[in-house]
């Protein structure tokens, strides 16, 4: 079983000041990528990106946007590429018609092509958008099976959906103990065990 971190880059600070008071709802990790890899043995990372009409890459989770540049993301991917044992799920974080445009899809496809070619030691997968869950890009490697066990995919939806760390606190120990029969177990707050 490969341990994966859901919304791996959500430990970052919000890009805009007014997002700060709501960041607790979108925060799914508290450690940076290198720490997730070295200290918590994460080998699958969940990268969620979208693009504006000018092609500006945004790291985001729902309405939350994070302070991080394309160059910062490339630096993290370079680190993961050097490890030679990592998976990265890439999602086009376009959730509505305004975000999911033909030009944003084109930018997403171009980005996926570039990183797949540049970081050959990373097993990239997914390529779906969050608007209609269709594939915008199909990576050349085989898609692993994934067991997603985090607050926003649980039913019934309770208060822990607003506080992902609560779900992690209540469930991660058992989730890690039980493991999964799928290739990857994707969880919130990999540091909570």
C-alpha positions in Angstrom: 0.0 0.0 0.0 1.2 3.5 -0.9 0.4 6.3 1.5 -1.0 9.4 -0.2 -1.7 12.9 1.0 -5.0 14.4 -0.1 -4.6 18.0 -1.3 -0.9 17.8 -0.6 -0.1 21.5 -1.1 -3.0 22.8 1.1 -0.6 23.5 4.0 0.3 26.7 2.2 -0.9 30.2 3.1 -3.9 31.6 1.2 -3.1 33.9 -1.7 -5.6 36.6 -0.7 -6.1 38.1 2.7 -9.8 37.5 2.8 -9.4 33.7 2.3 -7.4 33.5 5.6 -10.4 33.1 7.9 -11.7 30.2 5.8 -8.5 28.4 5.3 -9.2 25.9 8.0 -11.9 24.4 5.8 -9.6 23.8 2.8 -6.4 22.9 4.8 -5.8 19.1 4.5 -2.1 18.9 5.3 0.2 20.8 7.7 3.6 19.8 6.4 5.5 20.7 3.3 6.1 18.2 0.5 9.7 17.3 1.6 8.5 16.7 5.1 5.5 14.6 3.9 8.0 12.5 2.0 10.8 12.2 4.5 9.1 12.1 7.8 5.7 10.7 7.1 6.6 8.3 4.2 4.1 9.8 1.7 4.7 8.5 -1.8 1.6 9.8 -3.5 0.9 13.5 -3.8 -2.4 15.2 -4.8 -1.7 18.3 -7.0 -4.7 20.5 -7.7 -4.2 23.3 -10.2 -6.2 25.6 -12.4 -5.5 28.4 -14.9 -6.9 31.9 -15.5 -7.6 33.2 -19.0 -4.0 34.5 -19.2 -2.5 31.1 -18.5 -1.5 32.0 -14.9 -1.3 28.7 -13.0 -3.0 28.7 -9.6 -2.6 26.2 -6.9 -6.0 25.8 -5.4 -8.6 23.7 -3.4 -12.2 24.8 -4.1 -12.3 28.6 -3.8 -9.0 28.7 -1.9 -6.0 29.8 -3.8 -2.5 29.5 -2.3 0.7 31.6 -2.4 2.9 29.5 -4.6 4.3 30.0 -8.1 4.7 27.6 -11.0 8.4 27.7 -10.3 7.8 26.5 -6.7 5.7 23.6 -8.0 8.4 22.7 -10.4 10.9 22.7 -7.6 8.8 20.3 -5.6 8.3 18.0 -8.6 12.1 18.0 -9.1 12.6 16.8 -5.6 10.0 14.1 -6.1 11.5 13.1 -9.4 14.9 12.7 -7.7 13.4 10.2 -5.3 12.3 7.9 -8.1 9.4 6.3 -6.1 6.6 8.9 -6.2 3.1 9.1 -7.6 1.4 12.5 -8.3 -2.3 12.7 -9.0 -3.1 15.9 -10.9 -6.5 17.3 -10.9 -7.8 20.3 -12.9 -9.3 22.2 -10.1 -12.0 23.8 -12.2 -15.3 23.3 -10.5 -17.8 25.4 -12.5 -18.4 26.8 -16.0 -16.6 30.1 -15.2 -13.4 28.2 -14.2 -13.7 25.4 -16.8 -13.2 27.0 -20.1 -11.7 25.8 -23.4 -8.6 27.9 -22.7 -8.1 26.7 -19.2 -8.4 23.1 -20.5 -5.7 23.9 -23.1 -3.4 25.3 -20.5 -4.0 22.3 -18.2 -3.2 19.8 -21.1 0.0 21.8 -21.9 1.1 21.7 -18.3 0.5 18.0 -18.0 2.4 17.3 -21.2 5.4 19.3 -20.0 5.7 17.8 -16.6 5.2 14.3 -17.8 8.0 14.8 -20.2 10.3 16.7 -17.8 9.9 14.4 -14.7 10.1 10.9 -16.1 10.7 9.3 -12.6 7.3 10.4 -11.3 4.3 8.2 -11.9 1.7 10.9 -12.9 -2.0 9.9 -13.0 -5.6 11.1 -13.2 -5.8 14.3 -15.4 -9.5 14.7 -14.6 -11.3 18.0 -14.1 -13.6 18.7 -11.1 -16.4 20.2 -13.2 -17.7 17.0 -14.8 -15.1 14.5 -13.7 -14.0 13.8 -17.3 -10.4 13.3 -18.4 -8.8 16.4 -19.8 -5.5 14.6 -20.1 -4.6 11.0 -20.2 -1.1 10.2 -18.8 0.9 7.5 -20.4 1.4 5.4 -17.2 -1.2 3.0 -15.8 -3.6 4.6 -13.3 -3.3 3.1 -9.9 -6.4 2.2 -7.8 -7.0 4.6 -5.0 -8.9 4.4 -1.7 -9.9 8.0 -0.8 -10.5 8.3 3.0 -10.8 11.9 4.0 -13.6 14.1 5.3 -15.0 15.5 2.1 -15.8 12.0 0.7 -17.5 10.6 3.8 -21.2 10.3 4.2 -23.2 11.4 6.0 -21.6 14.8 5.8 -21.0 16.1 9.3 -19.1 18.8 11.1 -15.8 17.1 10.3 -16.3 18.0 6.6 -15.7 21.6 7.6 -12.8 20.6 9.8 -10.7 18.0 7.9 -8.3 17.7 10.9 -11.1 16.4 13.1 -11.8 13.6 10.6 -8.1 12.8 10.5 -7.9 12.9 14.3 -10.8 10.5 14.7 -9.9 8.1 11.8 -6.3 8.2 10.6 -4.9 5.7 13.2 -7.5 3.1 12.2 -7.2 3.8 8.5 -3.4 3.4 8.6 -3.7 0.2 10.7 -6.3 -1.4 8.4 -4.6 -0.2 5.2 -6.4 -0.9 1.9 -6.5 -3.5 -0.8 -6.1 -0.7 -3.4 -2.7 0.6 -4.6 -3.0 4.0 -2.7 -4.5 5.2 0.5 -5.2 8.9 0.2 -5.8 10.7 3.6 -5.9 14.2 5.2 -3.2 15.3 7.6 -0.6 12.5 7.2 1.1 13.7 10.3 -1.9 12.7 12.5 -1.5 9.1 13.4 
